[in-house]
Amino acid sequence: EWLQCTAGPEGWLAGQRVLDYGCGSGALGLCALKQGAASMVGVDLDRRALDATLANAAVNGFADRVSVCLPPLETRAKDFDDFFGDFEEQWRLEETANIRGPGGDLPSLNVGDAKSDQFGCVLINMRKNALLRCAHHAVALCKHGGVVAVSGFMIDFEERMVIDAFRAAGLECRVNLDAARHSDMGDFRVREGYGMFW
């Protein structure tokens, strides 16, 4: 909804490379393509999510503009380590074990310093702990003047930690959490108990 409202076909997304970090089914990145982005890279630890992203890209006519990869090798075990309970922890360990060698048959996201590796828009929708862990390289992957949009954290007790982590990583966001009304908080939105900022 935010992408549709802020980035019409001739808006700021036009021609941009987009990173959908923690892509799941690829919905955010595919929406960015529909709003004029040139290409999208989906990143997830779950190979089923990457398969779903590619399938959804094909159904929407974007197969030639979408690629997928695994999280950066050096942060793979931590970025997505935000599960609760033994079942989900076991799933994470098994999923990590399914990756053969440094990247198996899928490439890993390169978090280098080269400007060619940077994106005009980085979309991240994950839970709080995962957001805290990936803040530094998520901001580093966004080119100067680009947009990092962060969502998935609960409001009223997680937003300050997440915003502080992204600000410490270098993200300039105009958010005032001390405003009396949500509508006065700046680049911050609330929907069904979850927050988003950019």
GIWOKA-V7290 format. One record per residue. N is the residue number from 0. RES is the residue in one letter. SS is DSSP state (alpha for helix, beta for strand, coil for the rest). PHI is phi in degrees with one decimal (none if undefined). Layout:
BEGIN
N;RES;SS;PHI
N;RES;SS;PHI
END
This chain:
BEGIN
0;E;coil;none
1;W;alpha;-62.3
2;L;alpha;-60.8
3;Q;alpha;-65.5
4;C;alpha;-78.6
5;T;alpha;-104.7
6;A;coil;-132.0
7;G;coil;-58.8
8;P;coil;-51.5
9;E;coil;-108.8
10;G;coil;-89.8
11;W;coil;-66.6
12;L;coil;-81.8
13;A;coil;-56.6
14;G;coil;78.3
15;Q;coil;-83.4
16;R;beta;-83.3
17;V;beta;-118.7
18;L;beta;-109.0
19;D;beta;-105.9
20;Y;beta;-93.1
21;G;coil;78.2
22;C;coil;-68.5
23;G;coil;57.8
24;S;coil;-83.3
25;G;coil;86.4
26;A;alpha;-58.1
27;L;alpha;-66.4
28;G;alpha;-64.1
29;L;alpha;-67.5
30;C;alpha;-62.7
31;A;alpha;-62.5
32;L;alpha;-63.1
33;K;alpha;-65.7
34;Q;coil;-94.1
35;G;coil;109.9
36;A;coil;-62.9
37;A;coil;-80.5
38;S;beta;-155.8
39;M;beta;-142.7
40;V;beta;-115.6
41;G;beta;-99.6
42;V;beta;-124.0
43;D;coil;-158.5
44;L;coil;-79.0
45;D;coil;-85.7
46;R;alpha;-61.7
47;R;alpha;-65.8
48;A;alpha;-65.7
49;L;alpha;-65.6
50;D;alpha;-62.5
51;A;alpha;-64.3
52;T;alpha;-61.3
53;L;alpha;-65.7
54;A;alpha;-64.3
55;N;alpha;-66.7
56;A;alpha;-63.8
57;A;alpha;-64.4
58;V;alpha;-61.5
59;N;coil;-92.9
60;G;coil;78.4
61;F;coil;-114.4
62;A;alpha;-54.6
63;D;alpha;-81.2
64;R;alpha;-116.3
65;V;beta;-124.2
66;S;beta;-130.4
67;V;beta;-131.6
68;C;beta;-156.1
69;L;beta;-83.9
70;P;coil;-61.2
71;P;coil;-55.1
72;L;alpha;-55.9
73;E;alpha;-70.3
74;T;alpha;-122.3
75;R;alpha;-56.9
76;A;alpha;-70.2
77;K;alpha;-99.3
78;D;alpha;-57.7
79;F;coil;-106.9
80;D;coil;-87.3
81;D;coil;-140.1
82;F;coil;-102.8
83;F;coil;-121.3
84;G;coil;95.3
85;D;alpha;-65.7
86;F;alpha;-61.1
87;E;alpha;-69.5
88;E;alpha;-63.7
89;Q;alpha;-62.9
90;W;alpha;-59.7
91;R;alpha;-62.1
92;L;alpha;-63.4
93;E;alpha;-66.7
94;E;alpha;-64.7
95;T;alpha;-64.8
96;A;alpha;-67.5
97;N;coil;-69.3
98;I;coil;-84.8
99;R;coil;-81.2
100;G;coil;65.5
101;P;coil;-66.9
102;G;coil;-153.8
103;G;coil;61.6
104;D;coil;-89.8
105;L;coil;-114.7
106;P;coil;-73.0
107;S;beta;-98.6
108;L;coil;-63.4
109;N;coil;-89.4
110;V;coil;-107.5
111;G;coil;-86.0
112;D;coil;-91.4
113;A;coil;-65.0
114;K;alpha;-63.7
115;S;alpha;-69.2
116;D;alpha;-88.3
117;Q;coil;-90.6
118;F;beta;-118.1
119;G;beta;-77.2
120;C;beta;-148.0
121;V;beta;-117.9
122;L;beta;-109.0
123;I;beta;-133.7
124;N;beta;-130.5
125;M;coil;-141.6
126;R;coil;-74.7
127;K;alpha;-50.8
128;N;alpha;-61.4
129;A;alpha;-65.8
130;L;alpha;-62.8
131;L;alpha;-61.9
132;R;alpha;-72.8
133;C;alpha;-98.5
134;A;alpha;-56.4
135;H;alpha;-61.9
136;H;alpha;-78.8
137;A;alpha;-65.0
138;V;alpha;-68.6
139;A;alpha;-63.3
140;L;coil;-79.5
141;C;beta;-96.3
142;K;beta;-69.3
143;H;beta;-58.5
144;G;beta;86.3
145;G;beta;-81.4
146;V;beta;-123.7
147;V;beta;-111.1
148;A;beta;-111.9
149;V;beta;-118.7
150;S;beta;-149.0
151;G;beta;112.2
152;F;beta;-94.4
153;M;beta;-84.0
154;I;coil;-84.5
155;D;coil;81.8
156;F;coil;-152.8
157;E;coil;-114.5
158;E;alpha;-63.2
159;R;alpha;-64.8
160;M;alpha;-60.6
161;V;alpha;-67.9
162;I;alpha;-62.2
163;D;alpha;-61.4
164;A;alpha;-64.4
165;F;alpha;-73.4
166;R;alpha;-65.7
167;A;alpha;-62.9
168;A;coil;-80.9
169;G;coil;110.9
170;L;coil;-75.9
171;E;coil;-95.4
172;C;coil;-128.0
173;R;coil;-95.6
174;V;beta;-127.2
175;N;coil;-121.4
176;L;coil;-72.2
177;D;coil;-89.9
178;A;coil;-64.5
179;A;coil;-69.9
180;R;coil;-125.2
181;H;alpha;-57.0
182;S;alpha;-67.4
183;D;alpha;-102.2
184;M;coil;-84.4
185;G;beta;85.7
186;D;coil;-80.6
187;F;beta;-146.9
188;R;beta;-131.2
189;V;beta;-126.1
190;R;beta;-147.4
191;E;coil;50.3
192;G;coil;85.8
193;Y;beta;-116.4
194;G;beta;-111.1
195;M;beta;-149.3
196;F;beta;-142.9
197;W;coil;-150.2
END
